[in-house]
Amino acid sequence: MDPTSIYPAECHFRIIVAGDFQGEAQLQQVLATAEVTAALQPGKASSAGKFRSWQVSARIRDRAEMVRLDRELRAVAGVRMVL
């Protein structure tokens, strides 16, 4: 598949974090470099409260930006996975 036919793309991220996560400001800092189209907002929590999610959408220009954003979001303390 030709990458130019994929990008730019609207991407919806779900960020899974620890239940006691306090890093919203760090997530916002990472997202400041992206073209956010739907603001970061809290999602659901697990029934036991061990995990929570955050949701955000962004317009991604190319694969390099996707990889960078994924890497930087995962590097925030308390982030368990990015979907």
Secondary structure, 3 states (H helix, E strand, C coil): CCHHHCCCEEEEEEEEEECCCCCHHHHHHHHCCCEEEEEEEEEEECCCCCEEEEEEEEEECCHHHHHHHHHHHHCCCCEEEEC
